[in-house]
Amino acid sequence: MSDEFLKVAKQEIQSELDELERITVHCNDDERIFKNSQSIKEHIHKIRGLAPMIGQDEVGEIATTSDYMLKYIINKGPLSGSCSAITKMIDDMKKVFHGLGSYDISNFKKTVREKFPQIPDL
């Protein structure tokens, strides 16, 4: 990848993370996550695609898990615990993206699967 591509992709991911934070700051319950789920999913989906292309595999994995959860919410309606889970995933993506500590992706996935066993593909 060219340096210019990496620069633009990082700026795009940062922009998507900022937009996610702007949307979710007003989501203080599962119902509001549901009402904003399509918009949140659109931003997550961009991160999911770009992150692995610039070596941010963990960010991509978190985004993929978030994407599956949001697909479920869009199709089935509000999901108990989704507000805290989605906001934590966004916070985790920001921390990992900015290199603020290590991240155990396998433990993260296990925790999400245990908390939301009704969601396929997790």
Summary of the structure (lengths in Angstrom):
residues: 122
radius of gyration: 13.9
end to end distance: 29.8
largest distance: 42.9
contacts: 361
relative contact order: 0.15
helix: 76%
strand: 0%
